[in-house]
Amino acid sequence: MLIADDAAESLESEWDFMTDLEELKDAFKSGGVKSWRIMLERKCDEWKNIPLNVAVIGNSGVGKSSFINAIRCLTADDEGAADVGVTETTLEIRSYPHPDNPLLQFWDLPGVGTDEFPRSTYLADIDVDRYDFFLLMTADRFTENDTWLGNEFHKRQKKYYFVRTKIGADISNNKRAHPRTHNEEIVVKDIRESTEQHLRKNGCENVPVFLIDSYKLKKHEFEQLEYRLVEDFPKLKRSALVMSLRATSQRMIRLKVAELRSRMWMFAALSGAVAAVPVPLVSLGFDLKLVANEADVYHTQLGLDETSLKRYAKLMSCDYRQLQSAVNRHVHYKAAGVEATKKLVETLCETATSLLPSAVAEGSRFIPIIGSFIPAPISFAGTYCVLKLVLNRMESAALEVVTTAADRAANVEKSDSDSDDD
């Protein structure tokens, strides 16, 4: 047996190892370490080959295009953005790929019950089995056609949510209509209660409902919707969705970090056949080139690269330089390649010496489990340790970026609110 039962249990939180145990056995038996390495390399990028399809359904003007842009971290002016407007009715089905993963597609579908898309043929017209998930959207009340469609999805065991959009507009309208008695919390509470009551009457009482504003991502329930979407996605596709979406909230950052950490031991295992490079100040070796490549992945996945920071700054209406400063406080990593990573690792080892023993110990605990595959177990432990240090530092930077952006957005909103009061 390749893996002891007690050791396998400790690995389950790092990777769903047992699912692929037989495949690992077969690979090792057929071609030894070389075949095992090929299998691990394939699994590291497996998520890039998984198609993901999310259907966004609703009538013209309910905010589908704004949502599709927001969840892809785009504005209406960006290349590849969905057209935003209320004058055109959706007459055809159209998909919008995510800029970081073309296999993640958001589909703009018309509402049910129009002349072009009647109930009788709607499910066939949209090719209902194509999609992994359905978001039923409205900017007002959900219609009988909407709840009919939801119940049809339920019969077919399809996952779906109801999404009430343009909450910010409702709040602004109420404030103008009732300047003396306006209370934002009461307005939102009334919208939720009336929406859920209407859905209960139409047999949709157990379906999640989210109140969102696609122009105010830090308010209301946009981030909760994104997080729940990940949780409820089919298991085999969940990892691909996490790796595809942008790190624009603390929850999403932690999901990404967990996903990146779950594959960390695989990269450390791949390093086992490579000569170790000593880390300064510590008797430890690691695969420098492999760490450099994976550090670049962490950097991009957590939105710390220049392109991601500028896009996020534009979306949140804040200064890119503020976000870059937040990154620099934790890790200065503008350049790519081995030399840049080497400098980063040197800095981490100098400033995080207290964390090294625990990181080394964590990496070393895998060696009895998979040591028979690895010619150089010391390189495995060292590479695992350094990858953990790098990821921890980049996680801290990413968390500060979203906090800085949220604070900036809150200040802008407060300023706008004070101007309205004046």
C-alpha positions in Angstrom: 0.0 0.0 0.0 1.4 3.4 -1.0 -0.2 5.4 1.8 -0.8 4.5 5.4 -4.4 4.9 6.6 -3.6 7.4 9.3 -1.4 9.5 7.0 -4.0 9.4 4.3 -6.6 10.9 6.7 -4.3 13.9 7.4 -3.9 14.4 3.6 -7.7 14.7 2.9 -7.7 18.4 4.0 -4.8 19.2 1.7 -6.1 17.3 -1.4 -8.8 14.8 -2.2 -6.0 12.3 -2.4 -8.0 9.1 -1.9 -10.1 9.9 -4.9 -7.1 9.4 -7.2 -5.3 6.8 -5.1 -5.8 4.0 -7.7 -4.6 6.3 -10.5 -1.5 7.1 -8.5 -0.8 3.5 -8.0 -1.3 2.6 -11.6 1.0 5.5 -12.7 3.7 4.5 -10.4 3.5 0.8 -11.3 3.5 1.5 -15.0 6.3 4.1 -15.2 7.7 4.8 -11.8 8.5 8.3 -10.6 8.4 9.7 -14.2 4.8 8.6 -14.8 3.8 9.9 -11.4 5.3 13.3 -12.1 3.5 13.5 -15.4 0.2 12.8 -13.7 0.8 15.4 -11.0 1.8 18.0 -13.6 -1.5 17.3 -15.5 -3.5 17.6 -12.3 -2.0 21.0 -11.3 -3.5 22.6 -14.4 -6.6 20.4 -14.7 -8.9 23.2 -13.7 -8.0 25.1 -16.9 -9.7 22.4 -19.0 -13.1 22.3 -17.2 -16.0 24.2 -18.9 -18.2 26.3 -16.5 -21.5 27.7 -17.6 -23.7 30.1 -15.6 -27.0 31.3 -17.0 -28.2 34.8 -16.1 -31.9 35.0 -16.9 -34.2 38.0 -16.9 -36.1 40.6 -19.0 -34.4 43.6 -20.5 -33.4 46.3 -18.1 -33.2 44.2 -14.9 -29.4 44.5 -14.7 -28.1 41.3 -16.3 -25.3 43.0 -18.3 -24.2 45.0 -15.3 -24.0 41.9 -13.2 -22.1 39.9 -15.9 -19.6 42.7 -16.1 -19.2 43.1 -12.3 -18.6 39.4 -11.6 -15.9 39.5 -14.3 -14.4 42.7 -12.8 -15.1 44.7 -15.9 -16.8 48.1 -16.5 -19.0 48.8 -19.5 -16.1 50.6 -21.2 -13.7 47.6 -21.0 -13.0 45.3 -23.9 -15.3 42.3 -23.8 -17.8 43.9 -21.5 -21.5 43.3 -22.0 -23.5 46.2 -23.4 -25.3 48.0 -20.6 -28.7 49.7 -21.4 -32.4 49.5 -21.0 -33.6 50.2 -24.5 -32.7 46.9 -26.2 -34.5 43.7 -25.5 -32.5 40.4 -25.5 -33.5 38.6 -28.7 -30.7 36.1 -28.8 -28.7 34.0 -26.4 -25.2 35.4 -25.9 -22.2 34.2 -23.8 -19.5 36.3 -22.1 -16.3 34.5 -21.2 -14.3 35.4 -18.1 -11.1 37.4 -19.1 -9.0 35.0 -17.0 -10.6 31.8 -18.1 -12.5 31.5 -21.5 -14.1 28.3 -20.3 -16.0 30.1 -17.6 -18.9 31.7 -19.5 -21.8 33.8 -18.3 -24.8 33.5 -20.6 -27.2 36.4 -21.0 -30.6 34.7 -21.5 -34.0 36.4 -22.1 -36.8 36.1 -19.6 -39.5 33.4 -20.2 -42.9 34.3 -21.6 -42.1 36.6 -24.5 -43.2 36.1 -28.0 -39.8 35.0 -29.0 -39.3 32.7 -25.9 -42.7 31.3 -24.8 -43.1 28.9 -21.9 -44.0 26.0 -24.1 -40.6 25.8 -25.8 -38.4 27.9 -23.4 -36.4 25.1 -21.8 -35.6 23.6 -25.2 -34.9 27.1 -26.7 -32.2 27.8 -24.1 -30.8 24.3 -24.2 -31.4 23.9 -20.4 -28.9 21.1 -19.9 -26.0 23.2 -21.1 -25.7 25.2 -17.9 -24.3 24.4 -14.5 -26.2 27.1 -12.6 -29.1 29.5 -13.1 -29.5 33.1 -11.7 -33.1 34.4 -12.1 -32.9 38.2 -12.0 -35.4 41.0 -11.6 -35.2 44.7 -10.7 -38.8 44.7 -9.4 -41.1 41.8 -8.4 -40.6 38.3 -9.7 -43.3 37.4 -12.1 -45.4 34.2 -12.4 -43.2 33.2 -15.3 -40.0 33.6 -13.2 -41.4 31.3 -10.4 -42.7 28.9 -13.0 -39.2 28.7 -14.4 -37.7 28.2 -10.9 -40.1 25.3 -10.2 -39.1 23.7 -13.6 -35.5 23.9 -12.6 -36.3 22.3 -9.2 -38.1 19.4 -11.0 -34.9 18.9 -13.0 -32.7 19.2 -9.9 -31.0 22.2 -11.4 -29.3 24.7 -9.0 -30.6 28.2 -9.1 -31.0 31.4 -7.1 -33.3 34.4 -7.3 -31.5 37.7 -7.5 -33.1 41.1 -6.9 -31.0 43.8 -8.6 -30.6 47.6 -8.4 -31.1 47.8 -4.7 -29.0 51.0 -4.7 -31.6 52.7 -7.0 -34.4 51.6 -4.7 -32.7 53.1 -1.7 -32.0 56.4 -3.6 -35.6 56.6 -4.8 -36.9 56.1 -1.3 -34.6 58.7 0.1 -35.8 61.3 -2.4 -39.4 60.4 -1.8 -39.1 60.4 2.0 -36.2 62.7 3.0 -37.2 63.0 6.6 -38.3 59.4 7.4 -35.9 57.5 5.1 -34.1 54.6 6.7 -31.9 52.4 4.5 -32.1 49.3 6.7 -35.9 49.4 6.7 -36.0 49.8 2.9 -33.8 46.8 2.3 -35.7 44.8 4.9 -39.0 45.6 3.3 -37.7 44.6 -0.2 -36.4 41.3 1.2 -39.6 40.5 3.1 -41.9 41.3 0.2 -39.7 39.3 -2.3 -39.5 36.2 -0.1 -43.3 36.4 0.7 -44.1 36.5 -3.0 -41.8 33.5 -3.7 -43.3 31.5 -0.9 -46.8 32.0 -2.4 -45.5 30.6 -5.7 -43.8 27.5 -4.3 -40.2 28.8 -4.1 -39.8 29.2 -0.4 -36.5 27.3 0.0 -34.6 29.0 -2.8 -31.8 31.4 -1.9 -32.6 35.1 -2.6 -29.9 37.7 -2.9 -30.3 41.5 -3.0 -27.5 43.1 -5.0 -26.2 46.3 -6.6 -23.7 45.6 -9.3 -22.2 49.1 -8.9 -21.7 48.8 -5.2 -20.0 45.4 -4.8 -19.1 45.9 -1.1 -22.7 46.7 -0.1 -25.6 44.4 0.1 -25.1 40.8 -1.0 -23.1 40.7 -4.1 -20.1 39.1 -2.4 -22.4 36.7 -0.5 -23.9 35.6 -3.9 -20.4 35.0 -5.4 -19.3 33.0 -2.4 -22.5 30.9 -2.3 -22.2 30.3 -6.0 -18.8 28.7 -5.4 -20.2 26.6 -2.5 -23.1 25.2 -4.5 -21.3 24.6 -7.7 -20.9 20.9 -8.7 -18.0 19.5 -6.7 -15.9 18.6 -9.7 -16.1 22.1 -11.0 -15.8 24.1 -7.8 -12.0 24.3 -7.9 -12.1 25.6 -11.4 -14.6 28.3 -10.4 -12.4 29.4 -7.5 -9.3 29.6 -9.6 -11.2 31.5 -12.3 -13.0 34.2 -10.3 -11.1 37.3 -9.1 -9.9 37.8 -5.6 -12.1 40.9 -4.8 -13.2 40.0 -1.3 -11.8 38.5 1.9 -13.8 35.4 1.5 -12.7 34.9 -2.1 -9.1 35.4 -1.2 -9.4 32.8 1.5 -11.1 30.4 -0.9 -8.2 30.9 -3.4 -5.6 30.5 -0.8 -7.1 27.2 0.4 -7.2 26.0 -3.2 -3.6 27.1 -3.8 -2.5 25.5 -0.6 -4.3 22.2 -1.4 -2.0 21.7 -4.4 1.2 22.9 -2.6 2.3 19.4 -1.7 2.1 18.4 -5.4 4.5 21.1 -6.5 6.8 20.1 -3.6 6.7 16.5 -4.7 7.6 17.6 -8.3 10.7 19.3 -6.8 11.9 16.1 -5.3 13.9 15.1 -8.4 15.6 18.5 -8.7 18.8 19.7 -7.0 18.0 21.8 -4.0 19.2 25.5 -3.7 20.1 26.5 -0.1 18.0 29.2 1.5 20.0 32.0 3.1 20.4 31.9 6.8 18.7 28.5 7.1 19.9 24.9 6.5 17.2 24.3 3.9 17.1 23.5 0.2 14.3 24.1 -2.3 13.6 24.1 -6.0 14.1 27.8 -7.0 12.7 27.6 -10.5 9.6 25.7 -9.4 9.0 28.2 -6.6 9.4 31.1 -9.0 6.8 29.7 -11.4 4.3 29.0 -8.6 4.9 32.3 -7.0 3.8 34.0 -10.2 0.6 32.0 -10.1 0.0 33.1 -6.5 0.7 36.7 -7.5 -1.8 36.6 -10.4 -4.5 34.5 -8.6 -4.6 36.9 -5.7 -4.9 39.9 -7.9 -1.5 41.5 -7.0 -0.2 42.0 -10.5 -0.4 45.4 -12.1 -3.1 44.6 -14.6 -5.4 43.2 -11.9 -4.7 46.0 -9.5 -5.5 48.7 -12.1 -8.7 46.9 -13.1 -9.8 46.5 -9.5 -9.0 50.2 -8.8 -11.1 51.2 -11.7 -14.0 49.0 -10.6 -13.9 50.4 -7.0 -13.2 54.0 -8.0 -10.0 54.2 -6.1 -6.4 55.1 -6.8 -4.3 52.3 -8.2 -1.2 53.7 -6.4 -3.0 53.2 -3.1 -3.5 49.5 -3.9 0.1 49.1 -5.2 1.4 50.6 -1.9 -0.7 48.1 0.0 1.0 45.3 -1.9 4.5 46.8 -1.5 4.0 46.8 2.3 3.9 43.1 2.3 5.8 42.0 -0.8 7.7 43.8 -3.5 7.3 41.6 -6.5 6.9 43.6 -9.6 9.5 41.6 -11.7 8.9 38.1 -12.8 11.3 35.2 -13.0 13.8 33.3 -10.9 15.9 36.2 -9.7 12.9 38.2 -8.5 11.6 35.2 -6.6 15.0 34.5 -5.1 15.1 38.0 -3.7 11.6 37.6 -2.3 12.5 34.3 -0.6 15.6 35.8 0.9 13.5 38.6 2.3 10.9 36.2 3.7 13.6 34.0 5.3 15.1 37.1 6.9 11.8 38.4 8.3 10.0 35.2 9.1 12.6 33.0 10.8 10.1 32.2 13.6 7.7 30.6 11.1 10.3 28.4 9.4 10.4 25.5 11.9 6.6 25.0 11.7 6.6 25.3 7.9 9.4 22.8 7.6 7.6 20.4 10.0 4.4 20.7 8.0 6.3 19.9 4.8 8.2 17.0 6.4 5.0 15.3 7.6 4.3 14.3 4.0 7.6 12.6 3.5 6.6 9.3 5.2 3.5 9.3 3.0 5.0 9.8 -0.4 8.7 9.4 0.2 8.8 6.3 -1.9 8.1 8.4 -5.0 10.7 11.2 -4.3 14.4 10.8 -4.9 15.2 14.0 -2.9 12.8 14.3 0.1 14.8 17.2 1.6 14.1 19.2 -1.5 10.4 18.3 -1.0 10.3 19.7 2.5 12.3 22.8 1.7 10.1 23.6 -1.4 6.9 23.1 0.6 8.2 25.4 3.4 9.2 28.2 1.0 5.9 28.0 -1.0 4.0 28.3 2.3 5.9 31.4 3.3 5.4 33.0 -0.1 1.6 32.2 -0.1 1.1 33.5 3.4 2.8 36.8 2.6 0.8 37.2 -0.6 -2.4 36.4 1.2 -1.7 39.3 3.6 -1.1 41.6 0.7 -4.3 40.6 -1.0 -6.3 41.1 2.2 -4.9 44.6 2.6 -5.7 45.5 -1.0 -9.4 44.6 -0.6 -9.6 46.4 2.7 -8.0 49.5 1.2 -10.4 49.4 -1.7 -13.5 48.9 0.6 -12.5 51.8 2.8 -12.1 54.0 -0.2 -15.5 53.0 -1.6 -17.1 53.6 1.8 -15.5 57.1 1.9 -16.8 57.9 -1.6 -20.3 56.8 -0.7 -20.3 58.8 2.5 -19.1 61.9 0.6 -21.8 61.4 -2.0 -24.5 60.9 0.8 -23.3 64.1 2.5 -23.6 66.0 -0.8 -27.2 64.7 -1.3 -28.1 65.8 2.2 -26.8 69.3 1.5 
